[in-house]
């Protein structure tokens, strides 16, 4: 049983409330090392008509996912686009039933007779591999790490999901891979448990969460692309959430119960917190943030405070009230790493100039290009803080200066198939 620090009754009521919400994890307990290292199967799938090697499963392009089978293709729009005869099957969304945890995924990409262009996403549109090109007859193998999870909290209880979260791929009991691109070609997939991976947990709102549907996007969805295998991103952010509501919905408890020494927790709140009309709302935010930093450290993990990026109108005037300043103050007070995304986003928006609309979907939420640029800002913030994660960046992550953004016209991450989604909660 993990014992959290007691809060003296002389503290203000909002401090007591914050501690009580965080202390819920004490009754659940963190996942034991035995639970985290419990054996899970190594799964090997070969796509195409050829007989697979021993220990591999041949996947027919028309095999649907079923609970009984435990693997197969999802019936999503866009999966039926066939490749040329003799090439890999028309893989779009492929799922395998697996326990919660981190997994290394190795994909073999290529085609015997034609060139391929591949973008691979995982779960709900998390970018894993960007524009992997192969020549005719060439096969390349790439590995990345994916976190999958369920709402249950180790020891008891569960995250209280919103209606919009029920049925999405990042809360189910399987790993889903999306194969996309001008002409994708997947030949094989190998999935190996990776319990020793470093996990980056994300807590935040609609600008951080795994947005289920195009054209909405977030920097949290783009972040995995910038890391080598052995680092998995667990995105526990959700649209419309504040730090206070994330405590109440047990999102924070889920993260704290899952932490292992060496993990990281990136926390970005403010957009929805500022809508709280309680007279002590800002002080409650500060107290909750202080308590969260303390409990993350108690688990042997590293808390990283991220200020909220500005809204589109933030180029001319700040739109986030005192919340970025409060986040900076808490980081300075507790000597916690700070990524000042508010400051970097204003530099980015100004550099985009009259092209700023190409980064936004509305006044608050971003499209894929905008969220990709913000993810690059977060990566630079990780480097600037000299975090251990800086040594785990992908070889092609590059260096980014927000005053010199990428060209929107050269952005090549393809949209995921499906109908346009509704606007996320929050504004």
N, C-alpha and C positions, 0 to 999 in steps of 0.2 A: 504494500500500500504506500502510495506517495503522499507525504504530508506537506501541505502547502503552508506558507507563513500565515499565522493568525493575524487578524485585523483588530486592533484595540477599539473598544466601543467609543473612545473619545474622538474618533475620526468622523468627518462629515458623513451624512447619510449616503451621498452618492459614492463615496469611497467604499463603504460597507457593501452597497449593492454591487459594485464592480467586483469586489473580492468574492462575494457569494456566487456570482455568475461564473467566475473563473474556477472557483473551487469545486464546481460540479464534476470536474475531471478527477478529483481525488477519490470520489466514490466509485468511478468507473475503473480507474487504474490505467496505467500505460500498457501497451502491448508488451508482453514479455519477450525477451530475446528468443526464447524457444518458439513462441508464436511467429515471430518475424522470420525465423530461419526454418520454419516447417517446410518439409520437402513439397515441391509442386512439380508436375510433369514437365519434361522438355517436349515441345510439340514441333513436328517438322512436316511441312506441307509442300508438295510439288504440284504446280499448276500445269496442265496440259495433258496430252494423250499418252505420253510415254510412260512406261512402267517405272514406278519410283524405286529408288534403292531400298534395301532393308531398313526398317525403322521409320520410313517416310510414308505419308498418306497422300495418295493422288486426289487432287481436287478437280472435279468436273465443273465447267463454268456455269452450269445451270443448277448446281446444288444449293438449295436455300438453307439458311441457318434454322435449326430446330433445337429445342431444349434437349431432346433425346440424343441427337447426334453430337451436339456440343460445338459444332463449327459449321461454317457455310456463309453464303453471301446474303446480305441484307436486301430486302425488296425496296430499294430506294431509287428515285428517279435518276437516270443517267447511267445506271449500271449496265444497261443492255446494249450500249454502243460496242459493236464487235470490232475486234482487230482484224488485220489482214489474215487470209488463210495461212496456216502454218505458224502463226505467231502465238504469243501467250494468250490465255483466255481473257475475256473482257472484264477483268477484276475491277470493281469500284469500291464497294464496302464489304470487307471480309471480317467476320467475327469469330472468336473462339471463347468459350466459357472458361473462366479462370477465377481463382480466389483473389481477393484484394491483395495488392502488393506492387512491387516494382519488377519489371521484366525487361530484359534485353531482347530486342527484335532485330534479326538480321534478314534483310531482303536481298534477293538476287534479281537484278533488273537487266533487261535486255531482250533482244529478239534475234533469231537465227538469220532472218532475211531482211530486216528493215531497221532503220534507226528508231530510237525511242526517246521521248522526253518525259521525265517522271517527277511528279511532286507527290510526296507521301505525307498524309496527315493521320493523326490517331485520335481515338475517342471522339470528342465533339470538335472537329476542325482544328486540333492542335497541330501546328506546322512542325514536322519532324525533318523532312528532307526537301530541299528546294532545288528544282530544276536540275535533276541528274540526267545527263544526256549520254546515250550509248550509240555507237556506230553499228551498222548491220553486222551480225555475228558476234558482237561484243557482249559480255556479261560482266556487270560490276556488282560487288557486294558491299552493302552499307549496313552499319549497326547503329541503333539508337535505343535509348531507355524510355520506357513509358510507365507511368503510375496509373493504376486502376483502383477504384474504391467502391464501397457501398455506404449507405447512410448509417449503418450500425456502428456504435461506439464500443471499443473493447471494454468489457466488464459490464455492459448494460446500457440501454437507452439508444437513441438514434438522433441524427440531425433532423430537424423539422423542415422538410422540403416544401417549397412553394408548389402550387399547381403547375407552373410552367417548367419545373424541374423534373416532374414525374414522367418517366419514359425516355428521358434523354440518355445518351450513351455514356456520359461521364458519371452516372450514378448507378449503372446497372452491373450485372455480375459477369461481364465479359469484356474482352479487349477487342476493339473495332479499329480496323485499318482502312483508310481511304486511299486508293491509288488513282491519281489524277494526272493531268498534263495533256499536252498536245497529242501525244500518242503513247500512253503508258504501256509498259510491258513488264509484268511481274512473272517471274519463273518459279520462285520458291520463297517460302517464309519459314524462319526458324525462331521459336519463342522460348527463351530460357529464363527461369527465375533469377532475379538479381537482388537478393535481400540486402546485400552490402552496399547498394547504391546510395549515394548522397541524395537526399530529397530536398527540393526547394518547395516549401509550402507557400501558397499565396492566399492572402485574406484581403478582401476588398469588395468593390461594387461592380456595376455594369461595365466600367472601363477596364476591368481586370479579368472578369469571369470568362469562361469558355462560352461564348455566344453560340447558341444552337444553330442559327440560320443566317444565311446571307441576307442583306449586305452588311449586317452588323458585325463588328469585330472588336477585339481587345488586345492590349499588349501581352496579357497573360497567355493568350493562344499562340502568339508568335515566339515567345521566349524559348521554348524547347529547341527550336532550330539552331540556336547559337551555342549549344553545349555538346560536348563529346559524350559517348556512351559512359555510363557510370554515374550520370546525373539525371534525375527524373524530376519533372515539375508536377506537383500535385496542386491543382488549382481549386481552392475552396471558396473563392470569391463568388458573389451572386448579385444579380441586378437588383437595384433598389435597397441594398443593405447599407446600414451604418455599422460602426463598431458596436454600438449598444445592441442593435437588433441581431447582429451576428453572435453576440454572447447569448442572447435570449433564445435563438434558434439552435444553439449548441454547435454551431460551426466551429467556434473557437475550441470548445471542448473536444471535438473530433480531432482537430489538429494536435492539441496538446497530448491527447491520448496516444497519438501515433508517432510522436517525435522520438528520435534516437540521437545520441550524442553525435555531433558533426553535421546535423541537418541545419537548414536555414528556414526562417520565416520572414517573408516580405509582406509588410502590412501597409496598405494604402486605403485610407478612408478620408472623407471630407465632403464629397459631393452631396451625400444624403444626410450626413450628420448636421450640416448647417441648416437643415430644414426643421430641426428640433426646436420648438418654440419655448421649451422650458427655460426659466431664468438662469439655471445653472448648467445648461447644455454644454457649453464650452469647457467648463471645469470637469463635468462628467467625462467628456471625451479625453481630457488630459489624464484623469485618474485611471480610466480604463486602459489607456495606452501604456501608462506606467506599469500597471499590474500585469498587462500582457507581456511586456518586455521582461519583467521579473520572472514570470513563470516559464517563458521560453528558455531563459538562461538556466533556470533550475533544472531543466531537462537536458542540459548540456548542449543545446542548440544555439544558433546565433540569430537574434532578432535584427531585422533591417527595416527602419522606418522610411517609407516612401511618401513624399508629399504628393497630393493629387495634381495631375496635369490640369492646366487651365482649360476652360471652355473656349469655344471659338471666339467669343467676345473678349476673352482675356488678353488679346493682343493690345487692346486699348486701355483696359482697366481690369483690375483683379476682381474675380467673380466668386471667390471661395471664402469670403469673410475672414475670420481669424484662424481658420483651421490649418492651413499650411504653416503659419507662424507658430501655432501651438505644437505641431508635430516637430518643427525644428527645435523649439525650446525643450521638449521632452528628450529628444535625441541628444542635445547638448548636456542637459542635466544628468542623464544616465550614461553618457558616453557610449551611446549606441550608434552604429553606422547609419548614415542618412543619405538617401538618394533624393536630391531635390528636383523631382520631376516637374514641379510647378515652374521653377526657374528655367529648366532646359526646354520645356514645352513652349514657353514664350519666345525663346530664341529660335526654336524650330519654326513656329508659326510665322514669325516675322521674316525668316529666311524664305519661306514659301511664298510670301507676298500675295499677289493676286491669284496664286494657285492653291491657297489655303483650303478652298472648298473641295479640292481633290483629296483631302485627308479626312474630311468629316462626312458623316451621314446625316447629322442634324447639328444643333448647336452644342451638344455635349458629346455624343457618341461618334466613334470613328469607323471608317471602313477598313479594309485590309491594308491598304497602303499606309494610312495614318497610324494604325496600331503597330505595324511593322517598324515605322520610324520611331515610335515611342519605345518599343522593345529595345531598339538599338540604343536609345538614351539610357534605359535601365541597365543594359550591359555595360555601358561606359561608366555608370554610377558604381557598378560592382567593381570594375577595375580601379576607379578612383579611390575606393575605400580599401583597396588592397586585401579584399576578402580571398579566402582560399579558393573560392569558385573561379577567380580570375585565371587560375591555372588549368581550368577544365573547359575553356572555351573551344568551340569547334575550330578546326584549322582555317576554315574560310570565313570565320566570324567577322574579320576585318576590324578596322578602327573607324569610329563614327564621330563626326563633329556636327552637332545640331544646327550650327550656322551654315553648314553646307549639306543640306539634305539630299537624299537620292532623288533622281528625277521621277516624277509620277508616271511619265510616259514610258519608262523603262522597267516599271514594276511588273513582274511576271508570275506572281503567285495566282494560279487559277482559282476561280470561285468553285465552291463545293456544289454538287448537284442538289436540286430541290427547289421548292417554291419560295419566293421571298417571304421572310419572316416578319412578325409584328415588332413594333418598337419595344426595346427593352424597358423594364421598370427604371424609374429614376430619370432625372434630367439635369 
